[in-house]
C-alpha cells in the first residue's frame, strides 16, 4: 500500500495542462489495489443477487456513456450472447493502450486490474463522468470468470484477456482498423453470483433511461440467447422531453396540457435541464439524475427545483389574481400533484452523499436550478396563460382536498381523544410493546380473524380483521383515506399517522403482515393494501416492515399423517409420498382453518413462510401500480398478457 500512496502523491503533483482530446496513459491515476473485490463484492456492486449481476453491465456501459458525454461516442451496442455472456461495444476514443508512466504496463491493463484507476480522477480525461467512483472496469473484471477487452486505436486492434481479475495474456495487436472504440466481453463468475442469467427487460429499462438522458445517442440492445434475436434500438433526439412523453404513454395517463414544458441553463461547467408535464392523476413522479446517475434520494438539484416550483405558483397566482388571500398559499404537495418531471444535471465535480450515489450534495447546483426554474417557468406561464390556468386549477383543487384532509384528520384526532381507547375496537393487541419483537396480522374477514385470534401467540402477535373490499387509493386523494372506515383502523393500529403526520418512529409493530385468502379475491385485497402502503405509507415498504403471509392451498391426510401444500407441485409431491389414496382438502379461505391449523401453517415463526415486500426500483413500482390500479383498462390488459407467462406465485 505504501507504493500506491507514493504513486498517488506523484500523480497529484502532475501538471494538468492537457485538453480533453489528450486522453492518454498519463491521465490514468492509480489509487489502490484490487484485493478485496472478490472477497466482499457487495461493497462494490451492492449484492451478489440479480441486482448486482445487472450492475456489472451498467458499469461497463457507464464508461461508454462517459465517452458520449465527452463528445466522442455516438453508438453503443450491448449484446447478451449465449451462455449469458455480455458484450459492450462503443465507437469512442478507445481506452489508452500506451504504457502508464508510473505503473510501467499498458494503461488499459491498469484500468482493468487495479481498483480506483481511470480517467475520472482529475487527470483531464473527462469533464463529466458517472460510474461507480471510477472502479467499474476493474470490479467487473474481478467478478467475471473471464473478460476480454478489444481497443480500436491508432489504426490497430489491441486485445487482452483476463480471468477472475488477472491478466492471462499480454496486450497484443490482432489486426488493423480505421475505426476507434472499445469492446468489452465478459462472463460473470458463477462462484460469485447466485444466478448468472440476465433479464432482458431489466437491461432494456436502464439502457432506455440512458438514451433519454443523452439526446441523440444511439443505444442498441440485442439478445442472442434464443433463435429469434430480440433487438431494440433507442435514440431520442428530444432527450428528456421524450422521457416524460414515454412515461405518460406507458401509464396511459391523460395530460393536462399537450406540450412538455422544457428549459435548460448552465453556469460554468454545470449544465441543468428540466422536462415537466402535468397529468390527471393524484401522484407526483419526479426523477432526478446527476451525470446520468439516478439520484433516488434526490439532492440539491431536486430541492432547488421543488423550491422554485412552489414559489412560481404562488407568485404567479398573486400576479394573475388567482390567489387573493395570503393564507391560501399553495404548498409543495399542491403544485406537484399530477406532475411528471425529469431533472438532469451534468457537472464536473459531482459530490454524492453515501456510497450508493443516491443523493447529490453540490450546493451550487441548487442555486442554478432554483433561479433557472423560477425565471423560465414564470416566463412560460406569462406567455401561455391558458396552460398556466389549467395547471393552476389542478393545484387549487389539490389545495382544497388537502384542507378537507386536514379537517378529517383533526376530526379523527378529536374522536380518538374522546374515546376511552384510541385503538380500533376489532384489534386484538399483543402484550409486548417493543416493536422489535411484535407483529400485526391484517386479516381478511371476521371468520379468519377469529381463527387468527384463537391461534396466535398473544405475547407478540396482534390481529386486525378487515372485511370487504377497501378503497382503491390509486384513484383517491388523502381526504378520502381519512374518511374510509376500512383503512383508518389500519392507520390507527400502526400508530405512524398519514401524510405530513407520518412518523415511522411511532410504528407499533416491527412486522406488518397482510394475510388474505389464496384466491382471486385475496389477491385483490393484497393488491389494494399494497397500493395503500405504497402511496401513503411508503417508508414502511422502504424499511422492510411489510410482509405477505403464505397460507397453504391444500391439506393432505393419510391415517395420522398430515401434510400442508403451498402449491400444486408440492401437492403432487406429497401425493406421491403418501400414496394415491390420500385425502385432499382444498382450502377456499383462511376461515376454513381452525386456530391450531392456522397457527401451525401460517403464523408459527418456526414453520411459516412470509414474503417481505421489497422495492428496489421505486419508479418501476410506481408504474406498475398506476397501470394495474388506474382507470385505463387497455394498459392493464397489455401488462397482464405480457407478464402472465412469468408469474410463479400470484401471492408475491
C-alpha positions as CSV (number, residue, x, y, z in Angstrom):
1,X,0.0,0.0,0.0
2,X,2.9,2.4,0.6
3,X,3.9,2.0,-3.0
4,X,0.4,3.1,-4.1
5,X,0.3,6.0,-1.7
6,X,3.6,7.2,-3.2
7,X,2.1,6.9,-6.7
8,X,-1.0,8.9,-5.6
9,X,1.2,11.7,-4.4
10,X,3.2,11.7,-7.6
11,X,0.1,11.6,-9.7
12,X,-1.5,14.5,-7.8
13,X,1.6,16.6,-8.5
14,X,1.4,16.1,-12.2
15,X,0.6,19.2,-14.2
16,X,-2.8,19.1,-15.9
17,X,-2.5,21.3,-18.9
18,X,-3.8,18.7,-21.3
19,X,-7.0,19.2,-23.3
20,X,-9.9,16.7,-23.3
21,X,-8.7,15.2,-26.6
22,X,-5.3,14.4,-25.0
23,X,-6.6,11.2,-23.4
24,X,-3.6,9.0,-22.8
25,X,-1.9,6.9,-20.2
26,X,-0.6,9.8,-18.2
27,X,-4.2,10.6,-17.3
28,X,-4.9,7.3,-15.7
29,X,-4.3,7.8,-12.0
30,X,-3.9,4.8,-9.6
31,X,-5.4,4.9,-6.1
32,X,-5.4,1.4,-4.7
33,X,-5.3,-2.4,-5.4
34,X,-8.0,-4.9,-6.2
35,X,-7.6,-7.4,-3.4
36,X,-10.9,-7.1,-1.6
37,X,-13.4,-7.1,-4.5
38,X,-13.8,-10.9,-4.8
39,X,-13.9,-11.3,-1.0
40,X,-16.5,-8.6,-0.5
41,X,-18.3,-8.0,-3.8
42,X,-21.3,-6.5,-2.0
43,X,-19.2,-3.4,-1.0
44,X,-18.7,-2.6,-4.7
45,X,-21.9,-3.7,-6.5
46,X,-24.5,-3.8,-3.7
47,X,-25.2,-7.5,-3.7
48,X,-24.5,-10.8,-5.5
49,X,-28.2,-11.2,-6.4
50,X,-29.8,-10.2,-9.7
51,X,-29.3,-6.6,-8.8
52,X,-25.6,-6.9,-8.5
53,X,-25.3,-9.1,-11.6
54,X,-27.0,-6.4,-13.8
55,X,-24.9,-3.8,-12.2
56,X,-21.9,-5.3,-14.0
57,X,-23.4,-4.3,-17.3
58,X,-24.2,-0.8,-16.1
59,X,-20.6,-0.2,-15.1
60,X,-19.2,-1.1,-18.5
61,X,-21.9,0.9,-20.3
62,X,-21.3,3.9,-18.0
63,X,-17.8,4.0,-19.3
64,X,-19.1,4.3,-22.8
65,X,-21.7,6.9,-21.7
66,X,-18.8,8.9,-20.3
67,X,-17.2,8.9,-23.8
68,X,-20.5,10.1,-25.2
69,X,-20.6,12.9,-22.6
70,X,-17.1,13.9,-23.6
71,X,-18.4,14.1,-27.2
72,X,-16.5,11.1,-28.7
73,X,-19.1,8.3,-28.7
74,X,-22.3,8.2,-30.9
75,X,-23.2,4.5,-30.8
76,X,-23.3,1.9,-28.0
77,X,-24.2,-1.8,-28.6
78,X,-25.0,-4.1,-25.7
79,X,-25.3,-7.8,-26.6
80,X,-26.5,-10.7,-24.4
81,X,-24.7,-13.7,-26.0
82,X,-25.5,-17.4,-25.5
83,X,-24.4,-18.7,-22.0
84,X,-25.2,-15.2,-20.6
85,X,-22.0,-13.6,-21.8
86,X,-22.2,-9.8,-22.2
87,X,-20.5,-7.8,-24.9
88,X,-20.5,-4.0,-24.9
89,X,-19.1,-2.1,-27.9
90,X,-18.8,1.7,-28.4
91,X,-17.2,4.0,-31.0
92,X,-15.4,6.3,-28.6
93,X,-11.7,7.1,-28.5
94,X,-10.7,3.7,-27.1
95,X,-9.1,3.1,-23.7
96,X,-5.5,4.2,-23.8
97,X,-3.1,1.4,-24.7
98,X,0.3,3.2,-24.2
99,X,2.5,2.4,-21.2
100,X,1.4,4.0,-18.0
101,X,4.1,6.4,-16.8
102,X,4.0,5.2,-13.2
103,X,3.0,1.5,-13.4
104,X,5.1,0.5,-16.4
105,X,2.3,-1.5,-18.0
106,X,-0.3,-0.6,-20.7
107,X,-2.9,1.8,-19.4
108,X,-5.8,-0.5,-20.4
109,X,-4.3,-3.2,-18.2
110,X,-4.2,-0.7,-15.3
111,X,-7.9,0.2,-15.9
112,X,-9.0,-3.5,-15.7
113,X,-6.7,-4.8,-13.0
114,X,-6.3,-2.0,-10.4
115,X,-9.1,-0.6,-8.3
116,X,-9.7,3.1,-8.5
117,X,-7.8,3.5,-11.7
118,X,-9.4,5.5,-14.5
119,X,-9.6,8.8,-16.3
120,X,-12.1,10.3,-13.9
121,X,-9.9,11.5,-11.1
122,X,-8.9,14.9,-12.2
123,X,-6.4,13.9,-14.9
124,X,-8.3,15.8,-17.6
125,X,-9.7,12.7,-19.4
126,X,-13.3,13.7,-18.7
127,X,-15.1,16.9,-17.7
128,X,-18.2,14.9,-16.7
129,X,-18.5,11.3,-15.7
130,X,-20.7,8.8,-13.9
131,X,-19.6,5.3,-13.0
132,X,-19.1,3.9,-9.5
133,X,-16.3,6.1,-8.2
134,X,-14.2,5.1,-11.2
135,X,-13.9,1.5,-10.1
136,X,-16.3,0.0,-12.7
137,X,-14.0,-1.8,-15.1
138,X,-11.7,-3.4,-12.6
139,X,-14.7,-4.6,-10.4
140,X,-16.4,-6.2,-13.4
141,X,-13.2,-7.9,-14.3
142,X,-12.6,-9.1,-10.7
143,X,-16.2,-10.6,-10.6
144,X,-16.0,-12.3,-14.0
145,X,-14.9,-15.8,-14.8
146,X,-13.2,-14.2,-17.8
147,X,-13.1,-10.9,-19.6
148,X,-11.7,-9.8,-22.9
149,X,-11.1,-6.2,-24.0
150,X,-10.5,-5.0,-27.5
151,X,-9.4,-1.5,-28.2
152,X,-9.5,0.1,-31.6
153,X,-7.0,2.9,-31.6
154,X,-4.2,4.4,-33.8
155,X,-5.2,2.2,-36.7
156,X,-4.8,-1.1,-34.8
157,X,-6.9,-3.6,-32.8
158,X,-5.4,-4.4,-29.4
159,X,-6.7,-7.2,-27.3
160,X,-6.1,-8.7,-23.8
161,X,-7.7,-11.5,-21.8
162,X,-8.3,-11.7,-18.0
163,X,-9.5,-14.4,-15.7
164,X,-11.0,-13.5,-12.4
165,X,-9.3,-10.2,-12.4
166,X,-5.9,-11.2,-13.5
167,X,-4.3,-10.7,-16.9
168,X,-3.6,-14.1,-18.6
169,X,-2.3,-12.7,-21.8
170,X,-0.2,-9.7,-22.7
171,X,-1.8,-6.8,-24.6
172,X,-1.3,-7.8,-28.3
173,X,-2.2,-6.4,-31.7
174,X,-4.5,-8.7,-33.6
175,X,-5.3,-6.6,-36.7
176,X,-5.7,-3.2,-38.3
177,X,-8.7,-0.9,-38.4
178,X,-9.7,2.6,-39.5
179,X,-12.2,2.9,-36.5
180,X,-11.9,3.8,-32.9
181,X,-13.7,2.4,-29.9
182,X,-13.7,-0.2,-27.1
183,X,-15.3,-3.7,-26.9
184,X,-15.6,-5.5,-23.6
185,X,-16.8,-9.1,-23.4
186,X,-17.2,-10.8,-20.1
187,X,-18.8,-13.8,-18.4
188,X,-20.0,-13.3,-14.8
189,X,-18.4,-15.7,-12.3
190,X,-20.9,-18.3,-11.1
191,X,-18.7,-18.7,-7.9
192,X,-19.7,-15.1,-7.0
193,X,-23.3,-14.7,-8.2
194,X,-26.4,-16.5,-7.0
195,X,-27.7,-16.6,-10.6
196,X,-25.9,-15.5,-13.8
197,X,-29.0,-15.3,-16.1
198,X,-29.5,-11.7,-17.4
199,X,-33.0,-10.2,-17.6
200,X,-33.5,-8.5,-21.0
201,X,-36.3,-6.2,-19.7
202,X,-34.2,-5.0,-16.8
203,X,-31.3,-4.1,-19.1
204,X,-33.7,-2.5,-21.6
205,X,-35.2,-0.3,-19.0
206,X,-31.8,1.0,-17.8
207,X,-30.5,1.5,-21.3
208,X,-33.6,3.3,-22.4
209,X,-33.2,5.7,-19.5
210,X,-29.6,6.4,-20.6
211,X,-30.8,7.0,-24.2
212,X,-33.3,9.6,-22.9
213,X,-30.7,11.3,-20.8
214,X,-28.3,11.7,-23.7
215,X,-30.2,13.1,-26.6
216,X,-29.1,11.8,-29.9
217,X,-27.0,8.9,-28.5
218,X,-27.8,5.5,-30.2
219,X,-28.0,2.6,-27.8
220,X,-28.9,-0.8,-29.1
221,X,-29.7,-3.9,-27.0
222,X,-29.6,-7.4,-28.6
223,X,-30.4,-10.7,-27.0
224,X,-28.9,-13.7,-28.9
225,X,-29.8,-16.4,-26.4
226,X,-32.8,-17.6,-28.5
227,X,-33.1,-18.4,-32.2
228,X,-35.1,-15.2,-32.8
229,X,-32.9,-12.3,-31.8
230,X,-34.6,-9.6,-29.7
231,X,-33.4,-6.2,-30.7
232,X,-34.2,-2.7,-29.5
233,X,-32.6,0.5,-31.0
234,X,-33.0,3.5,-28.8
235,X,-32.3,7.1,-29.9
236,X,-34.2,10.1,-28.7
237,X,-33.4,13.4,-30.3
238,X,-35.8,15.1,-27.8
239,X,-34.0,13.8,-24.8
240,X,-35.8,14.1,-21.5
241,X,-38.8,15.6,-23.2
242,X,-39.4,12.3,-24.9
243,X,-38.7,10.7,-21.4
244,X,-41.8,12.4,-20.0
245,X,-43.9,11.6,-23.0
246,X,-42.8,7.9,-22.7
247,X,-43.8,7.7,-19.0
248,X,-47.3,9.1,-19.7
249,X,-47.8,6.8,-22.7
250,X,-46.7,3.8,-20.7
251,X,-49.1,4.6,-17.9
252,X,-51.9,5.7,-20.1
253,X,-52.3,8.9,-18.2
254,X,-54.3,11.8,-19.5
255,X,-52.2,15.0,-19.7
256,X,-53.5,18.4,-18.6
257,X,-51.6,20.3,-21.3
258,X,-50.4,18.9,-24.7
259,X,-46.8,20.0,-24.8
260,X,-44.0,19.0,-22.4
261,X,-42.5,22.1,-20.7
262,X,-38.7,22.1,-21.2
263,X,-36.0,24.5,-20.1
264,X,-32.2,24.4,-19.6
265,X,-29.5,26.6,-18.2
266,X,-25.8,26.5,-17.4
267,X,-23.3,28.0,-15.0
268,X,-19.6,27.4,-16.0
269,X,-19.2,23.7,-16.5
270,X,-22.5,22.8,-14.9
271,X,-25.5,22.2,-17.2
272,X,-29.1,21.7,-15.9
273,X,-32.3,20.7,-17.7
274,X,-35.9,20.1,-16.8
275,X,-38.8,18.5,-18.6
276,X,-42.2,18.5,-17.0
277,X,-45.8,17.9,-17.8
278,X,-49.0,17.5,-15.7
279,X,-51.5,14.6,-15.8
280,X,-54.8,13.9,-14.3
281,X,-53.5,11.5,-11.6
282,X,-53.1,12.4,-7.9
283,X,-49.4,11.3,-7.7
284,X,-46.2,13.1,-8.4
285,X,-43.4,11.4,-10.3
286,X,-40.1,13.3,-10.1
287,X,-37.0,11.6,-11.3
288,X,-33.6,13.3,-10.8
289,X,-30.3,12.5,-12.3
290,X,-26.7,13.8,-11.9
291,X,-24.2,12.8,-14.6
292,X,-26.7,10.2,-15.8
293,X,-26.9,8.6,-12.4
294,X,-30.4,8.2,-11.0
295,X,-30.3,10.0,-7.6
296,X,-33.1,8.1,-5.8
297,X,-32.8,10.2,-2.7
298,X,-32.8,13.5,-4.6
299,X,-30.4,16.1,-3.5
300,X,-29.6,19.8,-4.2
301,X,-30.8,19.7,-7.8
302,X,-34.2,18.3,-6.8
303,X,-34.5,20.6,-3.8
304,X,-33.8,23.7,-6.0
305,X,-36.5,22.5,-8.5
306,X,-39.2,21.9,-5.9
307,X,-38.5,25.2,-4.1
308,X,-38.6,27.2,-7.3
309,X,-41.8,25.4,-8.5
310,X,-43.7,26.4,-5.3
311,X,-42.5,30.0,-5.5
312,X,-43.5,30.3,-9.1
313,X,-47.0,29.1,-8.5
314,X,-47.6,31.4,-5.5
315,X,-46.0,34.5,-7.2
316,X,-47.8,33.9,-10.5
317,X,-51.1,33.2,-8.7
318,X,-50.9,36.6,-6.9
319,X,-49.8,38.4,-10.1
320,X,-52.6,36.9,-12.1
321,X,-55.3,37.4,-9.4
322,X,-55.7,33.6,-8.9
323,X,-54.6,33.8,-5.2
324,X,-56.3,36.7,-3.3
325,X,-55.6,35.6,0.2
326,X,-52.1,35.2,1.7
327,X,-53.5,32.4,3.9
328,X,-54.3,30.3,0.9
329,X,-50.8,29.8,-0.3
330,X,-50.2,26.7,-2.3
331,X,-47.8,24.1,-0.8
332,X,-45.3,21.9,-2.5
333,X,-47.7,18.9,-2.4
334,X,-50.4,21.0,-4.1
335,X,-48.2,22.2,-7.0
336,X,-46.7,18.7,-7.6
337,X,-49.9,16.7,-7.7
338,X,-50.1,15.0,-11.1
339,X,-46.6,16.2,-12.1
340,X,-44.2,14.1,-14.1
341,X,-40.8,15.7,-14.2
342,X,-37.3,14.7,-15.2
343,X,-34.4,16.7,-13.7
344,X,-30.9,16.2,-15.1
345,X,-27.7,17.9,-14.2
346,X,-24.2,17.4,-15.6
347,X,-21.3,18.8,-13.7
348,X,-17.5,18.3,-13.5
349,X,-17.1,17.6,-9.7
350,X,-20.3,15.8,-8.6
351,X,-20.4,15.3,-4.8
352,X,-22.6,12.4,-3.9
353,X,-23.7,11.6,-0.4
354,X,-23.3,8.0,0.5
355,X,-21.6,5.1,-1.2
356,X,-24.6,4.4,-3.5
357,X,-24.6,7.9,-5.0
358,X,-28.3,8.2,-4.2
359,X,-28.2,11.9,-3.3
360,X,-26.4,14.9,-4.9
361,X,-24.7,17.3,-2.5
362,X,-23.3,20.2,-4.6
363,X,-24.7,23.4,-3.2
364,X,-24.1,25.4,-6.3
365,X,-26.5,23.2,-8.3
366,X,-29.3,24.2,-6.0
367,X,-28.9,27.9,-6.8
368,X,-28.6,27.2,-10.5
369,X,-31.7,25.0,-10.6
370,X,-33.7,27.4,-8.4
371,X,-33.0,30.5,-10.5
372,X,-33.4,28.7,-13.8
373,X,-36.7,27.1,-12.9
374,X,-38.2,30.2,-11.4
375,X,-37.2,32.6,-14.3
376,X,-38.1,30.2,-17.1
377,X,-41.3,28.7,-15.7
378,X,-42.6,32.2,-14.8
379,X,-41.9,33.3,-18.3
380,X,-43.7,30.3,-19.7
381,X,-46.8,30.9,-17.5
382,X,-46.9,34.5,-18.6
383,X,-46.6,33.6,-22.3
384,X,-49.0,30.7,-22.0
385,X,-51.8,31.8,-19.7
386,X,-54.3,29.1,-20.7
387,X,-51.9,26.3,-19.9
388,X,-50.9,28.1,-16.7
389,X,-54.6,28.3,-15.7
390,X,-55.2,24.6,-16.4
391,X,-52.3,23.6,-14.3
392,X,-53.2,26.1,-11.6
393,X,-56.8,24.8,-11.4
394,X,-55.4,21.4,-10.6
395,X,-53.2,22.7,-7.9
396,X,-56.1,24.7,-6.3
397,X,-58.2,21.5,-6.4
398,X,-55.4,19.7,-4.6
399,X,-55.2,22.5,-2.0
400,X,-58.9,22.2,-1.3
401,X,-58.5,18.4,-0.9
402,X,-55.6,19.0,1.4
403,X,-57.8,21.3,3.5
404,X,-60.5,18.7,3.6
405,X,-57.9,16.1,4.6
406,X,-56.8,18.4,7.4
407,X,-60.3,18.7,8.7
408,X,-60.9,15.0,8.5
409,X,-57.6,14.4,10.3
410,X,-58.5,16.8,13.1
411,X,-61.9,15.2,13.4
412,X,-60.2,11.8,13.7
413,X,-57.9,13.1,16.4
414,X,-60.7,14.6,18.4
415,X,-62.7,11.4,18.1
416,X,-59.8,9.4,19.3
417,X,-59.2,11.7,22.3
418,X,-62.8,11.4,23.4
419,X,-62.9,7.6,23.2
420,X,-61.7,5.6,26.2
421,X,-59.3,3.7,23.9
422,X,-57.9,5.1,20.7
423,X,-57.0,1.7,19.2
424,X,-59.6,0.1,16.8
425,X,-62.3,-1.9,18.5
426,X,-61.6,-5.1,16.4
427,X,-57.9,-5.0,17.1
428,X,-56.6,-7.8,19.3
429,X,-53.4,-6.3,20.6
430,X,-50.3,-8.1,21.9
431,X,-48.8,-7.7,25.3
432,X,-45.3,-6.9,24.3
433,X,-44.8,-3.2,23.4
434,X,-41.4,-3.4,21.8
435,X,-41.7,-3.0,18.0
436,X,-38.5,-5.1,17.6
437,X,-40.5,-8.1,18.9
438,X,-44.0,-7.5,17.7
439,X,-46.0,-8.1,14.5
440,X,-49.6,-7.4,13.4
441,X,-51.6,-9.6,11.1
442,X,-54.0,-7.6,8.9
443,X,-56.5,-10.4,8.2
444,X,-59.2,-10.6,5.5
445,X,-62.7,-11.4,7.0
446,X,-64.1,-11.7,10.6
447,X,-64.1,-15.5,10.5
448,X,-60.4,-15.7,9.5
449,X,-59.8,-13.0,12.1
450,X,-61.4,-15.2,14.7
451,X,-59.2,-18.2,13.9
452,X,-56.1,-15.9,13.9
453,X,-57.0,-14.5,17.3
454,X,-57.5,-18.0,18.7
455,X,-54.3,-19.4,17.2
456,X,-51.9,-16.6,17.7
457,X,-49.2,-16.1,20.4
458,X,-50.7,-13.1,22.1
459,X,-47.4,-12.1,23.6
460,X,-46.1,-10.7,20.3
461,X,-48.8,-11.2,17.7
462,X,-51.6,-8.7,17.2
463,X,-54.6,-9.3,14.9
464,X,-56.7,-6.7,13.0
465,X,-59.6,-8.2,11.0
466,X,-60.8,-6.3,7.9
467,X,-63.9,-7.1,5.9
468,X,-65.0,-6.4,2.4
469,X,-63.1,-4.6,-0.4
470,X,-61.4,-1.5,0.6
471,X,-60.8,1.8,-1.1
472,X,-58.5,1.8,-4.2
473,X,-56.3,4.7,-3.2
474,X,-54.8,4.9,-6.7
475,X,-58.0,6.8,-7.6
476,X,-58.3,8.8,-4.4
477,X,-56.8,11.7,-2.5
478,X,-55.7,11.8,1.1
479,X,-59.1,13.3,2.3
480,X,-60.9,10.1,1.1
481,X,-58.5,8.0,3.1
482,X,-59.2,9.8,6.4
483,X,-62.9,9.1,6.0
484,X,-62.6,5.5,4.9
485,X,-63.8,3.0,7.5
486,X,-61.6,0.2,6.1
487,X,-58.3,2.0,6.0
488,X,-58.3,4.2,9.1
489,X,-58.3,1.3,11.6
490,X,-55.1,0.2,9.9
491,X,-53.6,3.7,10.3
492,X,-54.7,3.9,13.9
493,X,-53.4,0.5,14.8
494,X,-49.9,1.1,13.2
495,X,-49.6,4.4,15.0
496,X,-47.5,6.2,12.4
497,X,-50.1,8.6,11.1
498,X,-50.6,9.7,7.5
499,X,-49.3,12.3,5.1
500,X,-47.5,15.2,6.8
501,X,-48.1,13.5,10.1
502,X,-46.4,10.2,9.1
503,X,-43.7,9.3,11.6
504,X,-42.1,5.9,11.3
505,X,-40.6,6.1,14.7
506,X,-44.1,5.7,16.1
507,X,-44.7,2.3,14.4
508,X,-46.1,-0.1,17.0
509,X,-45.2,-3.3,15.2
510,X,-41.9,-4.4,13.5
511,X,-43.7,-6.6,11.1
512,X,-46.9,-5.7,9.3
513,X,-48.2,-8.9,7.7
514,X,-51.0,-9.0,5.2
515,X,-52.9,-12.3,5.4
516,X,-55.6,-13.0,2.8
517,X,-57.1,-16.0,1.1
518,X,-55.1,-17.7,-1.6
519,X,-57.7,-16.9,-4.3
520,X,-58.5,-14.1,-6.7
521,X,-60.4,-12.1,-4.0
522,X,-57.5,-12.5,-1.6
523,X,-55.0,-11.3,-4.3
524,X,-57.2,-8.2,-4.8
525,X,-57.2,-7.5,-1.1
526,X,-53.4,-7.8,-1.0
527,X,-53.0,-5.5,-4.0
528,X,-55.3,-2.9,-2.6
529,X,-53.4,-2.9,0.7
530,X,-50.0,-2.7,-1.0
531,X,-51.2,0.2,-3.1
532,X,-52.3,2.0,0.0
533,X,-48.9,1.4,1.8
534,X,-47.0,2.4,-1.4
535,X,-48.9,5.6,-1.9
536,X,-49.4,6.9,1.6
537,X,-47.0,5.0,3.9
538,X,-44.1,4.2,1.5
539,X,-41.4,4.2,4.2
540,X,-42.9,1.1,5.7
541,X,-42.1,-0.7,2.5
542,X,-38.7,1.0,2.0
543,X,-37.7,0.0,5.5
544,X,-38.8,-3.6,5.2
545,X,-41.8,-3.7,7.5
546,X,-44.4,-5.0,5.1
547,X,-44.9,-8.8,4.6
548,X,-47.3,-11.1,2.9
549,X,-48.4,-14.3,4.7
550,X,-48.4,-17.6,2.6
551,X,-51.4,-19.8,3.7
552,X,-51.4,-23.3,2.4
553,X,-53.6,-24.3,-0.6
554,X,-54.1,-27.9,0.4
555,X,-54.3,-30.3,3.4
556,X,-53.4,-33.9,2.7
557,X,-54.3,-36.6,5.2
558,X,-53.5,-40.3,5.3
559,X,-54.1,-42.0,8.5
560,X,-52.3,-40.0,11.2
561,X,-50.0,-38.3,8.7
562,X,-50.9,-34.7,7.7
563,X,-49.1,-32.5,5.2
564,X,-49.8,-29.0,4.0
565,X,-49.1,-28.0,0.4
566,X,-48.5,-24.4,-0.7
567,X,-48.6,-25.1,-4.4
568,X,-49.9,-27.7,-6.9
569,X,-46.4,-29.0,-7.4
570,X,-46.0,-29.6,-3.7
571,X,-49.4,-31.2,-3.5
572,X,-48.4,-33.7,-6.2
573,X,-45.1,-34.4,-4.4
574,X,-46.9,-35.2,-1.2
575,X,-49.5,-37.4,-3.0
576,X,-46.6,-39.4,-4.4
577,X,-45.0,-39.8,-1.0
578,X,-48.3,-40.6,0.9
579,X,-49.8,-42.8,-1.8
580,X,-52.7,-42.2,-4.2
581,X,-55.5,-42.7,-1.7
582,X,-54.5,-39.7,0.5
583,X,-57.4,-37.4,1.4
584,X,-57.0,-33.9,-0.1
585,X,-58.7,-30.8,1.1
586,X,-58.5,-27.6,-0.9
587,X,-58.7,-24.6,1.3
588,X,-61.1,-22.0,-0.1
589,X,-60.3,-19.5,2.6
590,X,-58.5,-18.8,5.8
591,X,-61.8,-19.2,7.7
592,X,-61.8,-22.9,6.9
593,X,-58.8,-23.5,9.1
594,X,-59.2,-23.9,12.9
595,X,-56.9,-21.8,15.1
596,X,-54.4,-24.7,15.6
597,X,-54.1,-25.2,11.8
598,X,-53.7,-21.5,11.1
599,X,-51.0,-21.2,13.8
600,X,-49.1,-24.3,12.6
601,X,-49.1,-23.4,8.9
602,X,-49.2,-19.6,8.6
603,X,-48.4,-17.9,11.9
604,X,-45.8,-20.0,13.8
605,X,-42.4,-18.3,13.1
606,X,-40.8,-21.8,13.1
607,X,-42.9,-23.2,10.3
608,X,-44.4,-20.3,8.3
609,X,-43.4,-18.7,5.1
610,X,-43.8,-14.9,4.9
611,X,-42.6,-12.8,2.0
612,X,-41.1,-9.4,2.7
613,X,-42.2,-6.7,0.2
614,X,-39.1,-5.0,-1.2
615,X,-38.9,-2.0,-3.5
616,X,-35.5,-1.9,-5.3
617,X,-36.9,0.3,-8.1
618,X,-39.5,2.8,-6.9
619,X,-40.0,4.1,-10.5
620,X,-40.9,0.6,-11.7
621,X,-43.2,0.0,-8.8
622,X,-44.9,3.4,-9.3
623,X,-45.5,2.5,-13.0
624,X,-47.0,-1.0,-12.1
625,X,-49.3,0.4,-9.5
626,X,-50.5,3.1,-11.9
627,X,-51.1,0.5,-14.7
628,X,-52.8,-2.2,-12.5
629,X,-54.8,0.1,-10.2
630,X,-55.6,3.0,-12.5
631,X,-58.7,3.8,-14.6
632,X,-57.5,2.6,-18.0
633,X,-58.3,-1.0,-19.0
634,X,-56.1,-1.4,-22.1
635,X,-52.7,-0.9,-20.5
636,X,-53.7,-3.2,-17.7
637,X,-54.7,-5.9,-20.2
638,X,-51.4,-5.4,-22.1
639,X,-49.4,-5.7,-18.9
640,X,-51.2,-8.9,-17.8
641,X,-50.9,-10.5,-21.3
642,X,-47.2,-9.7,-21.5
643,X,-46.3,-10.8,-18.0
644,X,-48.6,-13.7,-17.3
645,X,-46.1,-16.3,-18.5
646,X,-43.6,-15.1,-15.9
647,X,-45.9,-15.5,-12.9
648,X,-44.7,-18.2,-10.5
649,X,-46.7,-17.2,-7.4
650,X,-49.6,-14.8,-7.5
651,X,-49.1,-14.0,-3.8
652,X,-45.7,-12.4,-4.4
